Amino acid sequence: MACRLFAARGRTPRIVCESDEHGAIADLIGAWLGVGLVPAFAGRYAGPATGAWIAVDSPDCRRTVTLYWGAGSHLSPAARLMRSALTAWDWTS
């Protein structure tokens, strides 16, 4: 995602670290080790504000979030309800 955003503006990012762990990203940014592109919902879990959040609104700025569960594994009633709700959701709107 980051490369597409920068390329559209004639720039090349210098990516030193990539992570899907939002807490780790927040810690790295909080230690003044760079900036990060994270989905908006990550802000709710970043802990104490140690930086600034700026919304990036671009057609190229999209993130795929995947629901995963083990085949044949036991799911709690709450997990089954969540899976049913998410798989029935109209994701096109």
Jmol script that loads the backbone (N, CA, C; Angstrom):
load data "model"
ATOM      1  N   MET A   1       0.823  -1.183   0.000  1.00  0.00           N
ATOM      2  CA  MET A   1       0.000   0.000   0.000  1.00  0.00           C
ATOM      3  C   MET A   1       0.869   1.249   0.000  1.00  0.00           C
ATOM      4  N   ALA A   2       1.846   1.328   0.876  1.00  0.00           N
ATOM      5  CA  ALA A   2       2.674   2.526   0.981  1.00  0.00           C
ATOM      6  C   ALA A   2       3.383   2.820  -0.329  1.00  0.00           C
ATOM      7  N   CYS A   3       3.896   1.792  -0.978  1.00  0.00           N
ATOM      8  CA  CYS A   3       4.623   2.006  -2.227  1.00  0.00           C
ATOM      9  C   CYS A   3       3.718   2.607  -3.294  1.00  0.00           C
ATOM     10  N   ARG A   4       2.469   2.142  -3.399  1.00  0.00           N
ATOM     11  CA  ARG A   4       1.524   2.703  -4.379  1.00  0.00           C
ATOM     12  C   ARG A   4       1.237   4.165  -4.079  1.00  0.00           C
ATOM     13  N   LEU A   5       1.038   4.496  -2.801  1.00  0.00           N
ATOM     14  CA  LEU A   5       0.748   5.881  -2.427  1.00  0.00           C
ATOM     15  C   LEU A   5       1.900   6.803  -2.794  1.00  0.00           C
ATOM     16  N   PHE A   6       3.110   6.374  -2.505  1.00  0.00           N
ATOM     17  CA  PHE A   6       4.272   7.205  -2.805  1.00  0.00           C
ATOM     18  C   PHE A   6       4.535   7.263  -4.304  1.00  0.00           C
ATOM     19  N   ALA A   7       4.426   6.149  -5.004  1.00  0.00           N
ATOM     20  CA  ALA A   7       4.684   6.099  -6.444  1.00  0.00           C
ATOM     21  C   ALA A   7       3.737   7.020  -7.201  1.00  0.00           C
ATOM     22  N   ALA A   8       2.485   7.102  -6.748  1.00  0.00           N
ATOM     23  CA  ALA A   8       1.517   7.985  -7.401  1.00  0.00           C
ATOM     24  C   ALA A   8       1.928   9.445  -7.311  1.00  0.00           C
ATOM     25  N   ARG A   9       2.826   9.757  -6.405  1.00  0.00           N
ATOM     26  CA  ARG A   9       3.308  11.130  -6.220  1.00  0.00           C
ATOM     27  C   ARG A   9       4.777  11.277  -6.619  1.00  0.00           C
ATOM     28  N   GLY A  10       5.288  10.266  -7.343  1.00  0.00           N
ATOM     29  CA  GLY A  10       6.668  10.331  -7.823  1.00  0.00           C
ATOM     30  C   GLY A  10       7.714  10.175  -6.735  1.00  0.00           C
ATOM     31  N   ARG A  11       7.376   9.511  -5.662  1.00  0.00           N
ATOM     32  CA  ARG A  11       8.289   9.319  -4.528  1.00  0.00           C
ATOM     33  C   ARG A  11       8.553   7.840  -4.307  1.00  0.00           C
ATOM     34  N   THR A  12       9.647   7.536  -3.649  1.00  0.00           N
ATOM     35  CA  THR A  12       9.978   6.171  -3.265  1.00  0.00           C
ATOM     36  C   THR A  12      10.240   6.156  -1.760  1.00  0.00           C
ATOM     37  N   PRO A  13       9.426   5.422  -0.992  1.00  0.00           N
ATOM     38  CA  PRO A  13       9.658   5.406   0.463  1.00  0.00           C
ATOM     39  C   PRO A  13      10.887   4.565   0.807  1.00  0.00           C
ATOM     40  N   ARG A  14      11.510   4.901   1.904  1.00  0.00           N
ATOM     41  CA  ARG A  14      12.614   4.087   2.421  1.00  0.00           C
ATOM     42  C   ARG A  14      12.045   3.291   3.592  1.00  0.00           C
ATOM     43  N   ILE A  15      11.594   2.085   3.282  1.00  0.00           N
ATOM     44  CA  ILE A  15      10.958   1.231   4.288  1.00  0.00           C
ATOM     45  C   ILE A  15      12.038   0.424   4.997  1.00  0.00           C
ATOM     46  N   VAL A  16      12.128   0.610   6.294  1.00  0.00           N
ATOM     47  CA  VAL A  16      13.124  -0.081   7.102  1.00  0.00           C
ATOM     48  C   VAL A  16      12.508  -1.259   7.846  1.00  0.00           C
ATOM     49  N   CYS A  17      11.251  -1.126   8.202  1.00  0.00           N
ATOM     50  CA  CYS A  17      10.578  -2.152   8.993  1.00  0.00           C
ATOM     51  C   CYS A  17       9.113  -2.210   8.581  1.00  0.00           C
ATOM     52  N   GLU A  18       8.595  -3.421   8.439  1.00  0.00           N
ATOM     53  CA  GLU A  18       7.165  -3.607   8.185  1.00  0.00           C
ATOM     54  C   GLU A  18       6.607  -4.518   9.267  1.00  0.00           C
ATOM     55  N   SER A  19       5.423  -4.178   9.751  1.00  0.00           N
ATOM     56  CA  SER A  19       4.797  -4.974  10.798  1.00  0.00           C
ATOM     57  C   SER A  19       3.287  -4.865  10.690  1.00  0.00           C
ATOM     58  N   ASP A  20       2.605  -5.937  11.022  1.00  0.00           N
ATOM     59  CA  ASP A  20       1.149  -5.906  11.116  1.00  0.00           C
ATOM     60  C   ASP A  20       0.703  -5.785  12.563  1.00  0.00           C
ATOM     61  N   GLU A  21       1.642  -5.659  13.471  1.00  0.00           N
ATOM     62  CA  GLU A  21       1.335  -5.544  14.898  1.00  0.00           C
ATOM     63  C   GLU A  21       1.217  -4.066  15.258  1.00  0.00           C
ATOM     64  N   HIS A  22      -0.028  -3.606  15.426  1.00  0.00           N
ATOM     65  CA  HIS A  22      -0.254  -2.182  15.638  1.00  0.00           C
ATOM     66  C   HIS A  22       0.420  -1.652  16.900  1.00  0.00           C
ATOM     67  N   GLY A  23       0.490  -2.467  17.924  1.00  0.00           N
ATOM     68  CA  GLY A  23       1.174  -2.039  19.150  1.00  0.00           C
ATOM     69  C   GLY A  23       2.650  -1.801  18.913  1.00  0.00           C
ATOM     70  N   ALA A  24       3.287  -2.680  18.124  1.00  0.00           N
ATOM     71  CA  ALA A  24       4.712  -2.514  17.815  1.00  0.00           C
ATOM     72  C   ALA A  24       4.938  -1.260  16.979  1.00  0.00           C
ATOM     73  N   ILE A  25       4.048  -1.016  16.025  1.00  0.00           N
ATOM     74  CA  ILE A  25       4.173   0.187  15.199  1.00  0.00           C
ATOM     75  C   ILE A  25       4.069   1.427  16.070  1.00  0.00           C
ATOM     76  N   ALA A  26       3.082   1.451  16.967  1.00  0.00           N
ATOM     77  CA  ALA A  26       2.911   2.599  17.861  1.00  0.00           C
ATOM     78  C   ALA A  26       4.145   2.791  18.740  1.00  0.00           C
ATOM     79  N   ASP A  27       4.740   1.696  19.228  1.00  0.00           N
ATOM     80  CA  ASP A  27       5.948   1.801  20.055  1.00  0.00           C
ATOM     81  C   ASP A  27       7.115   2.374  19.265  1.00  0.00           C
ATOM     82  N   LEU A  28       7.296   1.927  18.026  1.00  0.00           N
ATOM     83  CA  LEU A  28       8.391   2.438  17.191  1.00  0.00           C
ATOM     84  C   LEU A  28       8.212   3.927  16.894  1.00  0.00           C
ATOM     85  N   ILE A  29       6.985   4.315  16.579  1.00  0.00           N
ATOM     86  CA  ILE A  29       6.719   5.730  16.316  1.00  0.00           C
ATOM     87  C   ILE A  29       6.908   6.546  17.588  1.00  0.00           C
ATOM     88  N   GLY A  30       6.433   6.010  18.713  1.00  0.00           N
ATOM     89  CA  GLY A  30       6.588   6.696  19.996  1.00  0.00           C
ATOM     90  C   GLY A  30       8.043   6.882  20.396  1.00  0.00           C
ATOM     91  N   ALA A  31       8.927   6.013  19.885  1.00  0.00           N
ATOM     92  CA  ALA A  31      10.365   6.136  20.158  1.00  0.00           C
ATOM     93  C   ALA A  31      11.058   7.023  19.121  1.00  0.00           C
ATOM     94  N   TRP A  32      10.299   7.725  18.321  1.00  0.00           N
ATOM     95  CA  TRP A  32      10.810   8.640  17.298  1.00  0.00           C
ATOM     96  C   TRP A  32      11.646   7.927  16.237  1.00  0.00           C
ATOM     97  N   LEU A  33      11.236   6.701  15.886  1.00  0.00           N
ATOM     98  CA  LEU A  33      11.990   5.941  14.888  1.00  0.00           C
ATOM     99  C   LEU A  33      11.348   5.988  13.506  1.00  0.00           C
ATOM    100  N   GLY A  34      10.379   6.862  13.298  1.00  0.00           N
ATOM    101  CA  GLY A  34       9.795   6.991  11.977  1.00  0.00           C
ATOM    102  C   GLY A  34       8.319   7.296  12.016  1.00  0.00           C
ATOM    103  N   VAL A  35       7.680   7.010  10.897  1.00  0.00           N
ATOM    104  CA  VAL A  35       6.244   7.202  10.753  1.00  0.00           C
ATOM    105  C   VAL A  35       5.642   5.879  10.300  1.00  0.00           C
ATOM    106  N   GLY A  36       4.338   5.749  10.398  1.00  0.00           N
ATOM    107  CA  GLY A  36       3.699   4.508   9.996  1.00  0.00           C
ATOM    108  C   GLY A  36       2.364   4.756   9.338  1.00  0.00           C
ATOM    109  N   LEU A  37       2.030   3.884   8.417  1.00  0.00           N
ATOM    110  CA  LEU A  37       0.703   3.885   7.802  1.00  0.00           C
ATOM    111  C   LEU A  37      -0.057   2.709   8.393  1.00  0.00           C
ATOM    112  N   VAL A  38      -1.116   3.005   9.114  1.00  0.00           N
ATOM    113  CA  VAL A  38      -1.898   1.959   9.768  1.00  0.00           C
ATOM    114  C   VAL A  38      -3.375   2.227   9.511  1.00  0.00           C
ATOM    115  N   PRO A  39      -4.222   1.188   9.556  1.00  0.00           N
ATOM    116  CA  PRO A  39      -5.653   1.420   9.384  1.00  0.00           C
ATOM    117  C   PRO A  39      -6.204   2.254  10.533  1.00  0.00           C
ATOM    118  N   ALA A  40      -7.267   2.998  10.260  1.00  0.00           N
ATOM    119  CA  ALA A  40      -7.833   3.907  11.258  1.00  0.00           C
ATOM    120  C   ALA A  40      -8.189   3.205  12.557  1.00  0.00           C
ATOM    121  N   PHE A  41      -8.674   1.962  12.475  1.00  0.00           N
ATOM    122  CA  PHE A  41      -9.084   1.283  13.707  1.00  0.00           C
ATOM    123  C   PHE A  41      -7.900   1.008  14.629  1.00  0.00           C
ATOM    124  N   ALA A  42      -6.671   1.059  14.121  1.00  0.00           N
ATOM    125  CA  ALA A  42      -5.491   0.830  14.955  1.00  0.00           C
ATOM    126  C   ALA A  42      -5.315   1.934  15.991  1.00  0.00           C
ATOM    127  N   GLY A  43      -5.825   3.114  15.705  1.00  0.00           N
ATOM    128  CA  GLY A  43      -5.706   4.225  16.648  1.00  0.00           C
ATOM    129  C   GLY A  43      -6.390   3.963  17.967  1.00  0.00           C
ATOM    130  N   ARG A  44      -7.410   3.131  17.936  1.00  0.00           N
ATOM    131  CA  ARG A  44      -8.129   2.811  19.175  1.00  0.00           C
ATOM    132  C   ARG A  44      -7.301   1.923  20.089  1.00  0.00           C
ATOM    133  N   TYR A  45      -6.306   1.250  19.540  1.00  0.00           N
ATOM    134  CA  TYR A  45      -5.527   0.282  20.314  1.00  0.00           C
ATOM    135  C   TYR A  45      -4.073   0.704  20.489  1.00  0.00           C
ATOM    136  N   ALA A  46      -3.758   1.921  20.127  1.00  0.00           N
ATOM    137  CA  ALA A  46      -2.367   2.364  20.146  1.00  0.00           C
ATOM    138  C   ALA A  46      -1.873   2.755  21.529  1.00  0.00           C
ATOM    139  N   GLY A  47      -2.736   2.797  22.513  1.00  0.00           N
ATOM    140  CA  GLY A  47      -2.320   3.193  23.849  1.00  0.00           C
ATOM    141  C   GLY A  47      -2.264   4.706  23.961  1.00  0.00           C
ATOM    142  N   PRO A  48      -1.478   5.200  24.920  1.00  0.00           N
ATOM    143  CA  PRO A  48      -1.389   6.649  25.110  1.00  0.00           C
ATOM    144  C   PRO A  48      -0.885   7.345  23.851  1.00  0.00           C
ATOM    145  N   ALA A  49      -1.451   8.505  23.567  1.00  0.00           N
ATOM    146  CA  ALA A  49      -1.068   9.253  22.365  1.00  0.00           C
ATOM    147  C   ALA A  49       0.387   9.708  22.462  1.00  0.00           C
ATOM    148  N   THR A  50       1.214   9.184  21.584  1.00  0.00           N
ATOM    149  CA  THR A  50       2.622   9.583  21.553  1.00  0.00           C
ATOM    150  C   THR A  50       2.963  10.228  20.225  1.00  0.00           C
ATOM    151  N   GLY A  51       1.975  10.433  19.392  1.00  0.00           N
ATOM    152  CA  GLY A  51       2.214  11.027  18.084  1.00  0.00           C
ATOM    153  C   GLY A  51       0.945  11.670  17.573  1.00  0.00           C
ATOM    154  N   ALA A  52       0.966  12.029  16.312  1.00  0.00           N
ATOM    155  CA  ALA A  52      -0.190  12.650  15.677  1.00  0.00           C
ATOM    156  C   ALA A  52      -0.782  11.686  14.657  1.00  0.00           C
ATOM    157  N   TRP A  53      -2.097  11.683  14.556  1.00  0.00           N
ATOM    158  CA  TRP A  53      -2.806  10.850  13.581  1.00  0.00           C
ATOM    159  C   TRP A  53      -3.338  11.753  12.489  1.00  0.00           C
ATOM    160  N   ILE A  54      -3.025  11.440  11.256  1.00  0.00           N
ATOM    161  CA  ILE A  54      -3.515  12.201  10.107  1.00  0.00           C
ATOM    162  C   ILE A  54      -4.200  11.216   9.168  1.00  0.00           C
ATOM    163  N   ALA A  55      -5.444  11.502   8.820  1.00  0.00           N
ATOM    164  CA  ALA A  55      -6.181  10.620   7.910  1.00  0.00           C
ATOM    165  C   ALA A  55      -5.616  10.727   6.502  1.00  0.00           C
ATOM    166  N   VAL A  56      -5.458   9.604   5.848  1.00  0.00           N
ATOM    167  CA  VAL A  56      -5.024   9.550   4.456  1.00  0.00           C
ATOM    168  C   VAL A  56      -6.222   9.047   3.658  1.00  0.00           C
ATOM    169  N   ASP A  57      -6.772   9.910   2.829  1.00  0.00           N
ATOM    170  CA  ASP A  57      -7.951   9.545   2.044  1.00  0.00           C
ATOM    171  C   ASP A  57      -7.561   9.503   0.575  1.00  0.00           C
ATOM    172  N   SER A  58      -7.360   8.308   0.081  1.00  0.00           N
ATOM    173  CA  SER A  58      -6.937   8.115  -1.304  1.00  0.00           C
ATOM    174  C   SER A  58      -7.500   6.794  -1.805  1.00  0.00           C
ATOM    175  N   PRO A  59      -7.894   6.725  -3.080  1.00  0.00           N
ATOM    176  CA  PRO A  59      -8.386   5.452  -3.612  1.00  0.00           C
ATOM    177  C   PRO A  59      -7.345   4.330  -3.503  1.00  0.00           C
ATOM    178  N   ASP A  60      -6.059   4.686  -3.482  1.00  0.00           N
ATOM    179  CA  ASP A  60      -5.007   3.682  -3.362  1.00  0.00           C
ATOM    180  C   ASP A  60      -4.760   3.244  -1.923  1.00  0.00           C
ATOM    181  N   CYS A  61      -5.403   3.893  -0.983  1.00  0.00           N
ATOM    182  CA  CYS A  61      -5.154   3.617   0.433  1.00  0.00           C
ATOM    183  C   CYS A  61      -6.263   2.728   0.983  1.00  0.00           C
ATOM    184  N   ARG A  62      -6.098   1.446   0.794  1.00  0.00           N
ATOM    185  CA  ARG A  62      -7.072   0.469   1.271  1.00  0.00           C
ATOM    186  C   ARG A  62      -6.338  -0.648   1.978  1.00  0.00           C
ATOM    187  N   ARG A  63      -6.983  -1.258   2.930  1.00  0.00           N
ATOM    188  CA  ARG A  63      -6.379  -2.340   3.700  1.00  0.00           C
ATOM    189  C   ARG A  63      -7.345  -3.511   3.734  1.00  0.00           C
ATOM    190  N   THR A  64      -6.854  -4.688   3.478  1.00  0.00           N
ATOM    191  CA  THR A  64      -7.673  -5.883   3.559  1.00  0.00           C
ATOM    192  C   THR A  64      -7.540  -6.470   4.955  1.00  0.00           C
ATOM    193  N   VAL A  65      -8.659  -6.667   5.604  1.00  0.00           N
ATOM    194  CA  VAL A  65      -8.687  -7.287   6.923  1.00  0.00           C
ATOM    195  C   VAL A  65      -9.331  -8.656   6.743  1.00  0.00           C
ATOM    196  N   THR A  66      -8.700  -9.680   7.258  1.00  0.00           N
ATOM    197  CA  THR A  66      -9.139 -11.048   7.028  1.00  0.00           C
ATOM    198  C   THR A  66      -9.645 -11.687   8.313  1.00  0.00           C
ATOM    199  N   LEU A  67     -10.739 -12.392   8.202  1.00  0.00           N
ATOM    200  CA  LEU A  67     -11.270 -13.179   9.314  1.00  0.00           C
ATOM    201  C   LEU A  67     -10.767 -14.603   9.130  1.00  0.00           C
ATOM    202  N   TYR A  68     -10.150 -15.163  10.137  1.00  0.00           N
ATOM    203  CA  TYR A  68      -9.544 -16.491  10.042  1.00  0.00           C
ATOM    204  C   TYR A  68      -9.919 -17.317  11.257  1.00  0.00           C
ATOM    205  N   TRP A  69     -10.239 -18.568  11.030  1.00  0.00           N
ATOM    206  CA  TRP A  69     -10.481 -19.501  12.134  1.00  0.00           C
ATOM    207  C   TRP A  69     -10.032 -20.880  11.701  1.00  0.00           C
ATOM    208  N   GLY A  70      -9.663 -21.699  12.650  1.00  0.00           N
ATOM    209  CA  GLY A  70      -9.184 -23.038  12.352  1.00  0.00           C
ATOM    210  C   GLY A  70     -10.320 -23.952  11.903  1.00  0.00           C
ATOM    211  N   ALA A  71     -10.080 -24.697  10.823  1.00  0.00           N
ATOM    212  CA  ALA A  71     -11.086 -25.635  10.318  1.00  0.00           C
ATOM    213  C   ALA A  71     -11.326 -26.713  11.367  1.00  0.00           C
ATOM    214  N   GLY A  72     -12.577 -26.964  11.659  1.00  0.00           N
ATOM    215  CA  GLY A  72     -12.925 -28.010  12.612  1.00  0.00           C
ATOM    216  C   GLY A  72     -12.693 -27.645  14.068  1.00  0.00           C
ATOM    217  N   SER A  73     -12.235 -26.414  14.341  1.00  0.00           N
ATOM    218  CA  SER A  73     -11.984 -26.037  15.734  1.00  0.00           C
ATOM    219  C   SER A  73     -13.282 -25.590  16.397  1.00  0.00           C
ATOM    220  N   HIS A  74     -13.305 -25.651  17.715  1.00  0.00           N
ATOM    221  CA  HIS A  74     -14.468 -25.222  18.477  1.00  0.00           C
ATOM    222  C   HIS A  74     -14.491 -23.699  18.539  1.00  0.00           C
ATOM    223  N   LEU A  75     -15.628 -23.124  18.197  1.00  0.00           N
ATOM    224  CA  LEU A  75     -15.801 -21.682  18.323  1.00  0.00           C
ATOM    225  C   LEU A  75     -16.852 -21.412  19.389  1.00  0.00           C
ATOM    226  N   SER A  76     -16.589 -20.423  20.210  1.00  0.00           N
ATOM    227  CA  SER A  76     -17.564 -20.033  21.230  1.00  0.00           C
ATOM    228  C   SER A  76     -18.798 -19.461  20.533  1.00  0.00           C
ATOM    229  N   PRO A  77     -19.927 -19.398  21.240  1.00  0.00           N
ATOM    230  CA  PRO A  77     -21.117 -18.791  20.639  1.00  0.00           C
ATOM    231  C   PRO A  77     -20.857 -17.359  20.145  1.00  0.00           C
ATOM    232  N   ALA A  78     -20.086 -16.585  20.891  1.00  0.00           N
ATOM    233  CA  ALA A  78     -19.779 -15.208  20.473  1.00  0.00           C
ATOM    234  C   ALA A  78     -18.966 -15.201  19.183  1.00  0.00           C
ATOM    235  N   ALA A  79     -17.974 -16.102  19.074  1.00  0.00           N
ATOM    236  CA  ALA A  79     -17.158 -16.175  17.862  1.00  0.00           C
ATOM    237  C   ALA A  79     -17.996 -16.618  16.667  1.00  0.00           C
ATOM    238  N   ARG A  80     -18.901 -17.562  16.873  1.00  0.00           N
ATOM    239  CA  ARG A  80     -19.778 -18.003  15.781  1.00  0.00           C
ATOM    240  C   ARG A  80     -20.699 -16.868  15.326  1.00  0.00           C
ATOM    241  N   LEU A  81     -21.206 -16.087  16.284  1.00  0.00           N
ATOM    242  CA  LEU A  81     -22.064 -14.963  15.952  1.00  0.00           C
ATOM    243  C   LEU A  81     -21.284 -13.913  15.161  1.00  0.00           C
ATOM    244  N   MET A  82     -20.071 -13.633  15.581  1.00  0.00           N
ATOM    245  CA  MET A  82     -19.239 -12.660  14.859  1.00  0.00           C
ATOM    246  C   MET A  82     -18.963 -13.153  13.448  1.00  0.00           C
ATOM    247  N   ARG A  83     -18.589 -14.413  13.306  1.00  0.00           N
ATOM    248  CA  ARG A  83     -18.311 -14.979  11.982  1.00  0.00           C
ATOM    249  C   ARG A  83     -19.550 -14.875  11.094  1.00  0.00           C
ATOM    250  N   SER A  84     -20.714 -15.215  11.629  1.00  0.00           N
ATOM    251  CA  SER A  84     -21.959 -15.131  10.858  1.00  0.00           C
ATOM    252  C   SER A  84     -22.256 -13.695  10.432  1.00  0.00           C
ATOM    253  N   ALA A  85     -22.086 -12.758  11.358  1.00  0.00           N
ATOM    254  CA  ALA A  85     -22.364 -11.352  11.053  1.00  0.00           C
ATOM    255  C   ALA A  85     -21.416 -10.829   9.973  1.00  0.00           C
ATOM    256  N   LEU A  86     -20.136 -11.153  10.096  1.00  0.00           N
ATOM    257  CA  LEU A  86     -19.158 -10.636   9.138  1.00  0.00           C
ATOM    258  C   LEU A  86     -19.276 -11.285   7.765  1.00  0.00           C
ATOM    259  N   THR A  87     -19.577 -12.564   7.714  1.00  0.00           N
ATOM    260  CA  THR A  87     -19.693 -13.220   6.411  1.00  0.00           C
ATOM    261  C   THR A  87     -20.999 -12.841   5.715  1.00  0.00           C
ATOM    262  N   ALA A  88     -22.017 -12.381   6.464  1.00  0.00           N
ATOM    263  CA  ALA A  88     -23.287 -11.965   5.865  1.00  0.00           C
ATOM    264  C   ALA A  88     -23.282 -10.476   5.491  1.00  0.00           C
ATOM    265  N   TRP A  89     -22.300  -9.739   5.930  1.00  0.00           N
ATOM    266  CA  TRP A  89     -22.224  -8.289   5.724  1.00  0.00           C
ATOM    267  C   TRP A  89     -22.075  -7.968   4.244  1.00  0.00           C
ATOM    268  N   ASP A  90     -22.740  -6.915   3.776  1.00  0.00           N
ATOM    269  CA  ASP A  90     -22.575  -6.430   2.403  1.00  0.00           C
ATOM    270  C   ASP A  90     -21.350  -5.521   2.371  1.00  0.00           C
ATOM    271  N   TRP A  91     -20.213  -6.066   1.993  1.00  0.00           N
ATOM    272  CA  TRP A  91     -18.952  -5.336   2.029  1.00  0.00           C
ATOM    273  C   TRP A  91     -18.746  -4.419   0.836  1.00  0.00           C
ATOM    274  N   THR A  92     -19.694  -4.382  -0.100  1.00  0.00           N
ATOM    275  CA  THR A  92     -19.531  -3.537  -1.282  1.00  0.00           C
ATOM    276  C   THR A  92     -19.912  -2.085  -1.011  1.00  0.00           C
ATOM    277  N   SER A  93     -20.601  -1.822   0.076  1.00  0.00           N
ATOM    278  CA  SER A  93     -21.022  -0.442   0.349  1.00  0.00           C
ATOM    279  C   SER A  93     -20.103   0.233   1.327  1.00  0.00           C
TER     280      SER A  93
END
end "model"
wireframe off; spacefill off
backbone 0.3
color backbone group
